[in-house]
Amino acid sequence: MRNEHCPICGLDSGLILKLGFGIKLSLPKTIEIRHCATDNFLFVGNGCQSDYDDYYRSIANDSNHAEVSGANKRSVIAELQKRHLAQALAGFFGEPRKVLDFGCGEASLLVELACDFPTSTFVGFDPGPAAELGNRKAAALSLKNLSVADLKMCSDQGPYDLIIASHVIEHMVDLDLLQYLNGLLSENGLLYIEVPDSLRYGERERREFLYYFDRLHVNHFSPEAMARLCAGYDFGYVGQFQYCFPYRDGGEYPALGMLFQKGQDVVEVTSASIVDAATRYIDSEKLRAKEIARQFDAFEGVLVWGAGDNFYRSSENDGPLSKLRNVVLLDRRPREVIVGGREFLTLDPDEGIRRYQWPVVVTVSVERKTIGDQIHSIDPSRQVFFV
């Protein structure tokens, strides 16, 4: 169970941001983003690993890139990731290797690696339902050197020369996963970890307010923090790189890739201040929110389509909806929505749009064109904003 103590060093931390959310399985409804100055690290200071395990077992998480592959579809994102990783590994695949991708999703990265390095063996594991798609893609592409297995089979097939944990560690409340991965690696084996590049959140603006802080990304690493974490599990730093991959909103998402070796001596890594980067990001988001909110000044109130995480973020911390006088939520399910002690009325979209002549603010992140079309089918002249 997380608390105010840093999960890397165990020391006290400082609070930098508090966020509220709606009900989503057993995930926490309120989170604290905390800062450890010793490790140059940001983390969510509450939450339980078992609750997150239940959540990830229930979802196909690759869909967050809006690139859910069909049985034989190749991923542009994974191809880009593979090129950067292969370059960092230099001549690693000059001989046959055994590779595990822990948290492989649909196995998109493994497909690219298996195609390029046919003499090596690639095994994937993912707790969610997306994993089955990985096996289907491997079969459709006749990749005999790729399989997606359950946790026991993955363990039985070890040890591995390389373990990949791509966009996994930022989601882990219990960081002792690294001890388990260490046990699956061969002597002097390599560990590749990829996470969001927290130092560059402010350089890659998302359309959603404070998008990079949520209850799913429970760790925000600087390279210094990642190196300190891995050193505690007998992984020595080898190298790192930064890149960006295309994201569903048409922009780019910043990523940090770091390579470690089992049993290698600890190497000190220094980084820019993550709390300074986070503060700049939060301040710039509040300024952007103020500009967005000015669009609503001429109206008595607004209708809001979507009461998910983005609505909650936008309604607090000086977000674009935080100071509106009158807000009605459009939702086909009558329910109570409370944010920061404020209760919001919910109405069926057809009824709400016909009853109020206010503009509609869409806070849903996906299928925005479809939602816009639904609104205009009810009232073709209705003004629509997207935040």
N, C-alpha and C positions, 0 to 999 in steps of 0.2 A: 504494500500500500504506500503510495507516494505521500510525502509531507513536505515541510519547508526546508528540509535538509537536502543538500545536493546529492543526487544518486551516484555521482562519480567519487567525490571526496568525503561526503557526509557532513560537511560544514553548513552553517546557517547561510541563508540566501536572502535577497531582497526582492520585494514585490515590485513589478513594473507595470502589470496590466491585469485586470480582472474582466472576465467575459462570461456572459450567461447564454444558455442554449435551451432548446426544448427537449422533450422526452425522446430518447433514441435508445431503445433497449435499456441496458443498465449503465450506460455511459454517464459520467458526471454531468449535471446540468449547469454547474458553475465551475470554472477553472481559473487558476491563478498562474500567470506566466511569471516565473521567478528567475533571478540572475545570481549565478555563483561567480564572484570576482576571481576566486582562486583558480578556477578551471576555464574561465572565459566562456561560459556556457549558460544557455537559457533552457528552462524546462518547465513543464506543467507540474505544479506542486500538489496535485491530488489525482486520485484514480487508482483502480485496482487491475492488475494484469488479467485476472480471470474474466472480468467484465469485457475487456478488450478482446480476449481470445474468443469469447462467445460472439462478439460483433463480427470479427474477421472471418469466422467460420461461416457466417450467414451471407456474405456478400461476394460479388465478383469484382474485385477491386481494380482490375485493369481498366474498367470503364471510366475511371477518373481522367483518363487522357482522351476520352471521346474517340477512341481508336480500337473498339472491340473487334478483334480480327475474326474473320470466318475461318473455316477449317484449313484453307490453304492460302490465306492472305498474309503477306509479309508486312512487318511494321516499319514504317519510316523512322520512328523514334528509336526502335531497337537497333536498326542498322547504324544509325548515328552513334548510339551508345557503344555498339560493338567496335566501331572504328577507333573511338577514343580509348577503349579498354585494351584492344589489341596493340595499339601503339604504346601504351604504358607498359604492357607486358613484354614488349620487344620480341625476342626470339623464343618466348616461352613455349609456343606451340610448334617448335621445330622438331619435337619428338612427341609421341603419343602421351596424352595426359588424361587424367580423370577429374572431372569438374562437377561440382554441386552448386546449383542456384537455389539458395534457401529463401523462400518467398518469391517463387518464380512467376506467380500470376498465370497468364496464359502461355508462359514459356516463350515469349516473343524473342527475348535476348538469346536464349538457348538455341532457338531455331537458326538465328543468324550465325552463331558460333559453330553449330553443328554442320551447317552448309559449307562454311569456309575451312573448317579443320576436320575433315572426315576421318582421320586416323585417331582422333581423341574421342572419349566417351563423355557424354553430358547427361546429368541426372538433375531433375527438378523436383522441388517440393513446395506446395502451397496449401495452407489450411482451408482455403475457400473453394467455392464451386468452379472458379475459373480454371483450376488445374486440369480438369478433364478436357478442356479445349486444347491444352498443350499436347496431350497424347493424340488427339484427332489431327492436329496440324502436322505432327511428326509422321503420322501414318499417311496423310495426304501427300506429303512431300517425300515419302519413302526414306525417311531418315532413320536408318537402323542404329545410329549411334546416339539417339536421344530418347529418353523415357522420363515420364513424370510418375513419381512413386509416393507412397505414404511414408510417414516419418520412420517407421521401423525398417522398411526396405531401404530407405536412404542411408540409415545408420549401418545396416548390414553390408551395403555395397562399398563402404569406406575402407581404408582412408582415401582422402582426395588430395590431389596436388594443388587445387585451387577451389576455394569456396567464394561464391558471390552472394552478397547481401545487398541487393539494390533496392533502395527506398523501403527498407525494412526497419532499420535501427531507430529511425526517428519516431516510429510507432510503438516502440517497446517500453512499457513501464518497468519491467524487470530486465535489466541489462545483463544479467547473468547468462543470457543466451550466448554471449561470446565465449563463455567457458565451455558450453556444449559444442559450439563450432570448433573450438580449439581441439577438442577431443576427436573430431572427425577428420582433422587434417593430418597428412603425413608429416614426418620430420622435415622441418624447414619449408613446409607448405605455405602457400600464399592466401591471404584474405583480402578480397576487394569489397570495400564498402562505398556505396553511393547514397548521398542524402541531398535534400534541398540545400542550396548554398545560402545560409542564413545571413552572411555578410553582404549579400547582393539583393536582398528583398526590395530595397528602395530603388534599385536600378531596373527592376522588371515589374512595373506596376500592373496589378490585376484590376479588373473592373469592379470587383467586390471589395467593400470596405474592410480593411485589416485582414485580407484574405489569408495571409500566411500564418495567422495565429488562430488555431482552432483546437478542438478536444481530441482530434486524431493524431496530429503531429505533437507528440508529448515531449520531444527533444529537439532543440535547435542548436546545432553544433557549429562552432568555429573549428578550423583545422587543429588548433591547439587543444581544444576540448576532446576531439575525436582521438588524437594521438595519446592524450592522458588516459582516456578510457581504455583504449586498446592495450596500452602498456601494462595496465593492471591485470590483464588476462594473457600476458606473455606474448604479445604481438609487438614487434618493433616496426617503426615507421620506415617505409621504403620510398614513397613518393606520392604526389597528388597532381590533380589537374582540375580545371574548371571548364564547363561548357554549358550551353543552353540547348534545350530541345523545344520543338514547337508544341504549343499548348492549345487547348480546345477553344480559347477565347481569341485566337489569332495572333497572340503574342508569343514570347519566349519564356520558358521556365528555367531559372538558374539552378545548376546542379554542381555538386562537389564530389569528385571521385578520389578515394584514398586507398593506397595499396600498403599492406602490412605483411610481415613474414613471421611465422611462428618461431619463437626461440631467439629471434634477433635482438641485439642490444637495443636498449631504449635510446631514442634520439629526441632531443628537445625540439619542439616545434613552437614557433611564436606566430601570433595572428593579430590582426587589427581587433579593436575592442568590439565585441558583439553587442554589448549594451549600448554603446554609442551608435552602432549601425541600426539597432532596433529602435532607439529613440528618434533617430532621424526619420526612419520609416513611419513610425507612429505619428510624428508631428506632420509629416508631409501628407499622410492619409487624412488627418483632421482638416488641413487646409483644403485638400481636394473635396472633402465632404461638405465643407462650408460653401464652396462654389456650386456643388450639385444642389444643395438645399435652397440656394437662392432662386432656383428655377420654380420652387413651389410657393414662394412668398405671395404671389398674386392670387392664390387659390385659398378658399375657405378651409379645404381639407383635401386629402388624397385617399384613393383606394389603393390597397397594396395586394398584389397577386403573389402569394408565396409567403408562408410563415416558417421557413426552414432556418438553417443556421445563418444564412446571409441576412435575413430579416432581423434576427436577434442582434447580430453584430452591428447592423446599421442603426439600431434603435438605442444604443448606449455609447458611452465614450466619445461623445460629440460626433457620432455618425450622421449621415445625411438625413435620417428620419428621426433623430433624437429630440428635436425641438418642435416638431409639428404639433399643431393644436388638435386637429381632428384627423384620425386615421381609422379606416374601416378595412378589415382584412377580408379578402375574397377567398373563400374556401368552401368546397362542396360538403365538408364534414363540419357540422355545428360543433364547436368546441371552445374551451376557454384558453386564451393565450395571454400569459402574463410575462412582461419583460420589465425588469427593474422596478417591480411593484406596481406597474401600470397595466391595467386590464384592457384588452382590445376586443371589440365586437367583431364577430365573424358572420359573413353573409354568403349565400350562394352567389357565384359570379354574375349570373343572369339578373338576379334580384338586385344585387348591389349596384351594378352598372346602370340599371334602369331607374333605381331610386335616387342615386346621387349623380350629379353632373360633374363630379370632380375628375381630374386626370387619374390614370392608372399607372402606378409605379410597380414594375416587375422586378422582384428580387430573386427570382429563380435563375440559376446559372446555366441550365441546359434547355434546349428546345425553345429558345426565346422567340424565334420567328413563328413557331406553331402557336405559342401563347398570344403573340401579337395578332395573329390571324383570328384566333378565337374571340379576342376582345373586339376586333373590328367587325366580326360577324354579328355581334350583339349591337354595336353602335359604330358604324363606319367612320364617324367624325370624331370619335373619342381620342383625346391626346394620350399618348403612351410614353413613359419614360422607363429607361432600363438602368438599374444601379447594381 
